[in-house]
Protein backbone atom coordinates (compact mmCIF):
# COMPACT_ATOMS: atom_id res chain seq x y z
CA UNK A 1 0.00 0.00 0.00
CA UNK A 2 1.12 3.56 -0.74
CA UNK A 3 -1.02 5.83 1.39
CA UNK A 4 -4.60 4.99 0.43
CA UNK A 5 -3.56 3.29 -2.81
CA UNK A 6 -2.54 -0.23 -3.71
CA UNK A 7 0.51 -0.70 -5.92
CA UNK A 8 0.32 -2.56 -9.24
CA UNK A 9 3.58 -4.45 -8.68
CA UNK A 10 2.25 -5.73 -5.36
CA UNK A 11 -1.34 -6.81 -5.97
CA UNK A 12 -0.56 -7.76 -9.56
CA UNK A 13 2.51 -9.85 -8.80
CA UNK A 14 1.07 -13.07 -7.40
CA UNK A 15 -0.06 -14.59 -10.68
CA UNK A 16 2.37 -17.51 -10.60
CA UNK A 17 1.73 -18.35 -6.97
CA UNK A 18 -2.06 -18.11 -7.41
CA UNK A 19 -1.85 -20.12 -10.61
CA UNK A 20 0.01 -22.83 -8.73
CA UNK A 21 -2.62 -22.77 -5.97
CA UNK A 22 -5.32 -23.05 -8.63
CA UNK A 23 -3.67 -26.17 -10.00
CA UNK A 24 -3.26 -27.73 -6.57
CA UNK A 25 -6.65 -26.89 -5.08
CA UNK A 26 -8.87 -26.95 -8.14
CA UNK A 27 -10.24 -23.54 -7.11
CA UNK A 28 -9.84 -20.59 -9.44
CA UNK A 29 -7.71 -17.91 -7.75
CA UNK A 30 -7.72 -15.18 -10.38
CA UNK A 31 -10.00 -12.41 -9.15
CA UNK A 32 -7.30 -9.73 -9.13
CA UNK A 33 -6.45 -10.36 -12.75
CA UNK A 34 -10.09 -10.21 -13.80
CA UNK A 35 -10.44 -6.79 -12.16
CA UNK A 36 -7.38 -5.55 -14.05
CA UNK A 37 -8.58 -7.05 -17.31
CA UNK A 38 -11.95 -5.32 -17.15
CA UNK A 39 -11.00 -1.91 -15.75
CA UNK A 40 -10.63 1.04 -18.13
CA UNK A 41 -6.98 1.72 -18.86
CA UNK A 42 -5.58 4.99 -20.24
CA UNK A 43 -4.31 4.22 -23.73
CA UNK A 44 -4.14 0.54 -22.76
CA UNK A 45 -1.57 1.31 -20.05
CA UNK A 46 -1.72 0.12 -16.43
CA UNK A 47 -1.09 2.96 -13.95
CA UNK A 48 0.85 2.08 -10.81
CA UNK A 49 -1.73 3.07 -8.17
CA UNK A 50 -5.25 1.73 -7.66
CA UNK A 51 -7.78 2.53 -4.95
CA UNK A 52 -8.71 -0.64 -3.06
CA UNK A 53 -11.98 1.06 -2.09
CA UNK A 54 -13.31 2.43 -5.38
CA UNK A 55 -11.39 0.17 -7.75
CA UNK A 56 -10.30 3.22 -9.78
CA UNK A 57 -6.82 4.33 -10.76
CA UNK A 58 -5.49 6.93 -8.32
CA UNK A 59 -2.71 8.40 -10.45
CA UNK A 60 -1.80 8.11 -14.09
CA UNK A 61 1.82 7.23 -13.46
CA UNK A 62 2.96 4.28 -15.57
CA UNK A 63 6.29 2.53 -15.15
CA UNK A 64 7.61 -0.79 -16.36
CA UNK A 65 10.21 -0.37 -13.61
CA UNK A 66 9.52 0.21 -9.93
CA UNK A 67 5.86 0.01 -8.84
CA UNK A 68 4.77 -1.82 -11.99
CA UNK A 69 7.48 -4.21 -13.11
CA UNK A 70 6.57 -7.72 -12.00
CA UNK A 71 2.91 -7.39 -13.00
CA UNK A 72 3.93 -7.47 -16.67
CA UNK A 73 6.53 -10.16 -16.07
CA UNK A 74 3.96 -12.43 -14.44
CA UNK A 75 1.49 -12.18 -17.31
CA UNK A 76 3.80 -13.87 -19.81
CA UNK A 77 5.18 -16.25 -17.19
CA UNK A 78 1.65 -17.33 -16.24
CA UNK A 79 1.09 -18.24 -19.87
CA UNK A 80 4.30 -20.27 -19.95
CA UNK A 81 3.74 -21.91 -16.57
CA UNK A 82 0.28 -23.09 -17.61
CA UNK A 83 1.82 -25.07 -20.49
CA UNK A 84 0.47 -22.31 -22.74
CA UNK A 85 -3.17 -22.77 -21.85
CA UNK A 86 -3.81 -19.53 -19.90
CA UNK A 87 -5.12 -17.46 -22.81
CA UNK A 88 -6.25 -14.61 -20.56
CA UNK A 89 -2.69 -14.02 -19.36
CA UNK A 90 -1.34 -14.26 -22.91
CA UNK A 91 -3.84 -11.78 -24.33
CA UNK A 92 -3.33 -9.30 -21.49
CA UNK A 93 0.44 -9.51 -21.92
CA UNK A 94 0.54 -8.80 -25.64
CA UNK A 95 -2.04 -6.02 -25.32
CA UNK A 96 0.04 -4.39 -22.58
CA UNK A 97 3.24 -4.80 -24.60
CA UNK A 98 1.63 -3.13 -27.61
CA UNK A 99 0.60 -0.17 -25.45
CA UNK A 100 4.11 0.05 -23.98
CA UNK A 101 5.64 0.09 -27.45
CA UNK A 102 3.22 2.76 -28.66
CA UNK A 103 3.46 5.15 -25.71
CA UNK A 104 6.65 4.44 -23.73
CA UNK A 105 9.27 3.03 -26.07
CA UNK A 106 11.91 5.47 -27.31
CA UNK A 107 15.23 5.44 -29.13
CA UNK A 108 17.82 7.97 -28.01
CA UNK A 109 19.81 10.12 -30.49
CA UNK A 110 22.72 7.77 -29.80
CA UNK A 111 20.66 4.76 -30.84
CA UNK A 112 19.83 3.27 -27.42
CA UNK A 113 16.35 1.77 -27.00
CA UNK A 114 14.69 2.42 -23.65
CA UNK A 115 11.28 2.34 -21.96
CA UNK A 116 10.38 5.72 -20.48
CA UNK A 117 7.98 6.48 -17.63
CA UNK A 118 4.61 8.12 -18.28
CA UNK A 119 2.95 10.71 -16.06
CA UNK A 120 -0.46 11.75 -17.33
CA UNK A 121 0.71 11.89 -20.92
CA UNK A 122 4.15 13.40 -20.25
CA UNK A 123 7.24 11.22 -20.54
CA UNK A 124 10.12 11.09 -18.11
CA UNK A 125 13.01 9.99 -20.28
CA UNK A 126 14.57 7.72 -17.72
CA UNK A 127 14.71 3.99 -17.16
CA UNK A 128 15.09 2.37 -13.77
CA UNK A 129 17.30 -0.63 -13.15
CA UNK A 130 14.13 -2.48 -12.15
CA UNK A 131 12.85 -2.03 -15.72
CA UNK A 132 15.83 -3.91 -17.12
CA UNK A 133 14.04 -7.22 -16.62
CA UNK A 134 11.96 -6.22 -19.67
CA UNK A 135 14.60 -7.39 -22.15
CA UNK A 136 14.33 -10.91 -20.78
CA UNK A 137 10.54 -10.67 -20.53
CA UNK A 138 10.15 -9.66 -24.17
CA UNK A 139 12.55 -12.42 -25.21
CA UNK A 140 10.48 -14.97 -23.29
CA UNK A 141 7.31 -13.84 -25.03
CA UNK A 142 8.73 -13.56 -28.54
CA UNK A 143 8.21 -17.22 -29.45
CA UNK A 144 4.45 -17.13 -28.89
CA UNK A 145 3.80 -13.76 -30.50
CA UNK A 146 2.15 -13.44 -33.90
CA UNK A 147 4.52 -14.79 -36.51
CA UNK A 148 5.11 -11.39 -38.09
CA UNK A 149 6.11 -9.94 -34.69
CA UNK A 150 8.51 -12.62 -33.44
CA UNK A 151 11.68 -11.34 -35.06
CA UNK A 152 10.77 -7.80 -34.04
CA UNK A 153 10.36 -8.78 -30.38
CA UNK A 154 13.64 -10.71 -30.37
CA UNK A 155 15.44 -7.67 -31.70
CA UNK A 156 13.64 -5.36 -29.28
CA UNK A 157 14.64 -7.60 -26.36
CA UNK A 158 18.27 -7.50 -27.48
CA UNK A 159 18.28 -3.72 -27.89
CA UNK A 160 16.76 -3.04 -24.46
CA UNK A 161 19.24 -5.44 -22.86
CA UNK A 162 22.08 -3.66 -24.68
CA UNK A 163 20.88 -0.33 -23.25
CA UNK A 164 20.89 -1.76 -19.74
CA UNK A 165 24.40 -3.10 -20.31
CA UNK A 166 25.45 0.39 -21.37
CA UNK A 167 24.21 1.78 -18.05
CA UNK A 168 26.89 -0.40 -16.44
CA UNK A 169 29.60 0.23 -19.02
CA UNK A 170 29.22 4.02 -18.81
CA UNK A 171 29.51 4.29 -15.03
CA UNK A 172 32.87 4.89 -13.37
CA UNK A 173 32.60 1.70 -11.33
CA UNK A 174 31.09 -0.39 -14.17
CA UNK A 175 28.10 -1.06 -11.91
CA UNK A 176 24.68 0.00 -13.09
CA UNK A 177 22.89 2.88 -11.29
CA UNK A 178 19.43 2.66 -9.77
CA UNK A 179 18.09 4.79 -12.62
CA UNK A 180 19.57 6.31 -15.75
CA UNK A 181 18.42 9.14 -17.98
CA UNK A 182 18.38 10.21 -21.59
CA UNK A 183 18.53 13.99 -21.69
CA UNK A 184 20.82 16.97 -22.19
CA UNK A 185 23.08 14.95 -24.44
CA UNK A 186 23.71 12.31 -21.76
CA UNK A 187 22.48 8.78 -22.31
CA UNK A 188 22.16 5.76 -20.02
CA UNK A 189 23.81 7.51 -17.08
CA UNK A 190 22.59 8.60 -13.67
CA UNK A 191 22.19 12.37 -13.48
CA UNK A 192 21.14 12.64 -9.83
CA UNK A 193 23.11 11.65 -6.75
CA UNK A 194 19.99 10.05 -5.29
CA UNK A 195 20.00 7.54 -8.17
CA UNK A 196 23.73 6.91 -8.34
CA UNK A 197 23.89 3.79 -6.25
CA UNK A 198 23.94 0.04 -6.80
CA UNK A 199 22.17 -2.46 -4.52
CA UNK A 200 22.76 -5.83 -6.20
CA UNK A 201 19.61 -5.78 -8.29
CA UNK A 202 19.36 -8.85 -10.55
CA UNK A 203 17.28 -7.54 -13.48
CA UNK A 204 20.10 -6.98 -15.97
CA UNK A 205 21.58 -10.38 -15.19
CA UNK A 206 18.15 -11.95 -15.65
CA UNK A 207 17.88 -10.52 -19.14
CA UNK A 208 21.38 -11.72 -19.99
CA UNK A 209 20.36 -15.25 -19.02
CA UNK A 210 17.16 -15.32 -21.06
CA UNK A 211 18.87 -13.79 -24.09
CA UNK A 212 21.70 -16.31 -23.83
CA UNK A 213 19.31 -19.24 -23.59
CA UNK A 214 17.41 -18.02 -26.65
CA UNK A 215 20.22 -16.90 -28.92
CA UNK A 216 23.49 -18.38 -27.61
CA UNK A 217 25.09 -15.15 -28.75
CA UNK A 218 28.56 -15.21 -27.08
CA UNK A 219 28.24 -11.53 -26.17
CA UNK A 220 26.06 -12.50 -23.21
CA UNK A 221 28.74 -14.80 -21.86
CA UNK A 222 31.16 -11.91 -22.11
CA UNK A 223 28.74 -9.92 -19.99
CA UNK A 224 28.28 -12.65 -17.39
CA UNK A 225 30.45 -15.69 -16.68
CA UNK A 226 27.63 -17.44 -14.80
CA UNK A 227 26.03 -18.31 -18.13
CA UNK A 228 28.38 -21.24 -18.75
CA UNK A 229 26.05 -23.81 -17.20
CA UNK A 230 24.19 -26.08 -19.61
CA UNK A 231 20.74 -25.09 -20.86
CA UNK A 232 19.13 -28.10 -19.18
CA UNK A 233 20.21 -26.77 -15.78
CA UNK A 234 16.78 -25.50 -14.67
CA UNK A 235 15.49 -25.69 -18.23
CA UNK A 236 13.11 -22.91 -19.22
CA UNK A 237 10.85 -25.58 -20.69
CA UNK A 238 10.44 -27.19 -17.27
CA UNK A 239 10.62 -24.24 -14.90
CA UNK A 240 9.39 -20.66 -14.59
CA UNK A 241 11.17 -18.28 -12.23
CA UNK A 242 9.04 -16.02 -10.11
CA UNK A 243 10.19 -12.45 -9.53
CA UNK A 244 12.48 -13.57 -6.68
CA UNK A 245 14.05 -16.25 -8.91
CA UNK A 246 12.33 -19.16 -7.17
CA UNK A 247 11.65 -21.89 -9.74
CA UNK A 248 8.08 -23.13 -10.11
CA UNK A 249 7.29 -26.13 -12.34
CA UNK A 250 5.39 -25.72 -15.60
CA UNK A 251 2.28 -27.78 -16.22
CA UNK A 252 3.69 -29.56 -19.29
CA UNK A 253 2.53 -33.20 -18.82
CA UNK A 254 5.64 -34.73 -20.38
CA UNK A 255 7.83 -33.20 -17.72
CA UNK A 256 5.73 -33.63 -14.59
CA UNK A 257 6.99 -37.05 -13.51
CA UNK A 258 10.62 -36.05 -13.83
CA UNK A 259 10.07 -32.79 -11.97
CA UNK A 260 8.30 -34.49 -9.11
CA UNK A 261 10.99 -37.14 -8.89
CA UNK A 262 13.62 -34.41 -8.91
CA UNK A 263 11.81 -32.50 -6.16
CA UNK A 264 11.41 -35.62 -4.02
CA UNK A 265 15.04 -36.59 -4.40
CA UNK A 266 16.17 -33.07 -3.60
CA UNK A 267 14.24 -32.91 -0.37
CA UNK A 268 15.22 -36.45 0.57
CA UNK A 269 18.74 -35.16 1.12
CA UNK A 270 17.71 -32.37 3.50
CA UNK A 271 18.06 -33.98 6.92
CA UNK A 272 16.09 -32.91 9.95
CA UNK A 273 18.16 -30.94 12.42
CA UNK A 274 16.42 -31.93 15.63
CA UNK A 275 14.38 -34.79 16.97
CA UNK A 276 11.22 -32.74 17.32
CA UNK A 277 10.93 -32.03 13.63
CA UNK A 278 11.52 -35.70 12.81
CA UNK A 279 8.24 -36.74 14.44
CA UNK A 280 5.02 -37.04 12.52
CA UNK A 281 2.31 -34.77 13.86
CA UNK A 282 -1.12 -36.31 13.96
CA UNK A 283 -4.23 -34.13 13.83
CA UNK A 284 -7.87 -35.06 14.26
CA UNK A 285 -8.46 -35.62 10.56
CA UNK A 286 -5.12 -36.25 8.87
CA UNK A 287 -1.46 -36.92 9.50
CA UNK A 288 1.24 -34.82 7.96
CA UNK A 289 4.87 -33.99 8.72
CA UNK A 290 5.90 -30.67 10.11
CA UNK A 291 8.93 -30.93 7.84
CA UNK A 292 9.06 -33.36 4.98
CA UNK A 293 12.76 -33.95 4.94
CA UNK A 294 13.37 -37.67 4.49
CA UNK A 295 16.71 -39.32 5.03
CA UNK A 296 18.21 -40.82 1.86
CA UNK A 297 17.90 -44.31 3.34
CA UNK A 298 14.13 -43.92 3.37
CA UNK A 299 14.02 -43.69 -0.41
CA UNK A 300 14.25 -47.17 -1.97
CA UNK A 301 15.59 -45.81 -5.23
CA UNK A 302 18.21 -43.46 -3.79
CA UNK A 303 21.45 -43.55 -5.76
CA UNK A 304 20.03 -45.78 -8.46
CA UNK A 305 19.11 -45.02 -12.02
CA UNK A 306 15.34 -44.92 -11.87
CA UNK A 307 12.82 -44.95 -14.66
CA UNK A 308 9.42 -43.38 -15.09
CA UNK A 309 7.71 -45.99 -12.88
CA UNK A 310 10.01 -45.27 -9.97
CA UNK A 311 9.54 -41.54 -10.40
CA UNK A 312 5.79 -42.02 -10.45
CA UNK A 313 5.93 -44.04 -7.23
CA UNK A 314 8.00 -41.35 -5.54
CA UNK A 315 5.53 -38.77 -6.78
CA UNK A 316 2.57 -40.68 -5.36
CA UNK A 317 4.24 -41.30 -2.00
CA UNK A 318 5.27 -37.70 -1.42
CA UNK A 319 2.51 -35.71 -3.09
CA UNK A 320 -0.68 -37.68 -2.48
CA UNK A 321 -1.72 -35.31 0.29
CA UNK A 322 -2.20 -31.61 -0.41
CA UNK A 323 -0.78 -30.72 2.98
CA UNK A 324 2.30 -32.77 2.37
CA UNK A 325 2.84 -30.98 -0.90
CA UNK A 326 2.23 -27.66 0.82
CA UNK A 327 5.09 -28.29 3.26
CA UNK A 328 7.31 -29.47 0.42
CA UNK A 329 6.53 -26.24 -1.38
CA UNK A 330 7.49 -24.14 1.64
CA UNK A 331 10.76 -26.01 2.02
CA UNK A 332 11.31 -25.63 -1.71
CA UNK A 333 10.84 -21.86 -1.65
CA UNK A 334 13.14 -21.30 1.33
CA UNK A 335 15.77 -23.82 0.24
CA UNK A 336 16.17 -22.51 -3.29
CA UNK A 337 16.81 -18.85 -2.60
CA UNK A 338 18.34 -18.37 -6.03
CA UNK A 339 19.65 -14.96 -6.89
CA UNK A 340 20.84 -14.32 -10.41
CA UNK A 341 23.82 -12.37 -9.02
CA UNK A 342 25.03 -15.31 -6.90
CA UNK A 343 27.22 -18.04 -8.30
CA UNK A 344 24.80 -20.72 -7.23
CA UNK A 345 26.90 -23.43 -8.90
CA UNK A 346 28.94 -23.77 -5.73
CA UNK A 347 26.09 -23.80 -3.24
CA UNK A 348 23.39 -25.45 -5.30
CA UNK A 349 24.15 -26.74 -8.78
CA UNK A 350 26.37 -29.71 -8.07
CA UNK A 351 24.04 -30.94 -5.35
CA UNK A 352 20.96 -30.56 -7.56
CA UNK A 353 22.59 -32.28 -10.52
CA UNK A 354 23.55 -35.24 -8.38
CA UNK A 355 19.91 -35.57 -7.30
CA UNK A 356 18.61 -35.22 -10.84
CA UNK A 357 20.67 -38.14 -12.13
CA UNK A 358 18.08 -40.64 -10.99
CA UNK A 359 15.33 -38.80 -12.86
CA UNK A 360 16.92 -38.70 -16.31
Buried (B, 14 or more C-beta within 10 A) or exposed (E): EEEEBBBBBBBBBBBBBBBBBBEBEEEEBBEBBEEBBEEEBBEEBBBBBBEEEEEEBBBBBBBBBBBBBBBBBBBBBBBBBBBBEBEBBBEBBBBBBEBBBEBBBEEBEEEBBBBBBBBEEEEBBBBBBBBBBBBBBBBBBBEBBEEEBBEBBBEBBBBBBBBBBBBBEBBEEEEBBBBBBBEEEBBBBBBEEEBBEBEEBBBBBBBBBBBBBBBEEEBBBEBBEBBEEEEEBBEBEBBBBBBEBBBBBBBBEEBBBBBBBBBBBBBBBBEBEEEEEBEEEEEEEEEBBEBBBBEEEEBEBBEEEBBEEBBBBBBEBBBEBEEBBBBBBEBBBEBBEBEBBBEBBEEBBEEBBEBBEBBE
